[in-house]
Amino acid sequence: MTETSDGGGGPPRVAQLRPGLWDTVNERYPGSMIDKADFVPLAPLRKPLSECRLVFISTSGVQPKGSMPFDTVHPVGDYSFRRVPSASRPDELEIHQLKYPTASANRDLNVIFPLDRLRELADEGVIGGLAENFYTFIGYNMDPERLERTLAEDIAAAVSEEGADIALAAPA
Amino acid sequence: MSLQYLKDAAAAGDPEKLIRYVRLHFGDGNEEAGRREIDKAWIEALKPLLDVPPTDREFILETIRTRDPATLAHLFFHLHFYLVQRSGEWIHDGNL
């Protein structure tokens, strides 16, 4: 996204970097019918990065062992999310996700879910710390409206309660 | 393909769009692979029955009688993946 001015002296508007993105998606995946004219502008950082608590949001399907596995078989997708304590050890977590290669992540979870790297950034003072929980879901969701109306809103509400200052969102 | 696309296909009686979607789902985006996966699941379902071992028909009939159609359909998708995993030929990149 880039900032633009409307010339009226108001705050700069944030424009989409790739306004034709959804056209491209619809062309490649006939019937997906994604139509998104609106967008949420980037929120400005309100304090130095070194004072910000970071929350990680991932479509990796990583989840605590023993929690209800993500529904990887449902033809329309799974619109639930899991809280993953940021203090988890990799061996306390597992991946339930069919749609990306997980072999490397099973050897070193950090390649898809960088727990150790983010803790290092916190220890080095690059960021202020980590939220108590990270959030995960699976990316195979065929109903964009439901995804936005339920899953995205649910995660946004949960993240707000965590008191996180910044979010790192990563698709798998 | 969106959910609405599939609902429209179902309402219009367009089975080809629906089965194509199922094939794409089972084949991780490759329709021909999905077709083979469906065949593979049925073959795996047939094999254990060839010797006519005793099966728990009470469980089967009770499940069909007492569970709602959506749960049974969901179970059908689970059984597909269970059977293809049992075949030992796992084409998917990830884990169930």
Interface residues (C-beta under 8 A of the other chain):
Chain A: Y29 P30 G31 S32 M33 I34 G61 P69 T72 V73 H74 P75 V76 E94 I95 H96 Q97 L98 K99 Y100 P101 T102 A103 M142 D143 P144 R146
Chain B: M1 S2 L3 Q4 Y5 L6 K17 Y21 V22 H25 D28 H74 F77 H78 H80 F81 H92 D93 G94 N95 L96
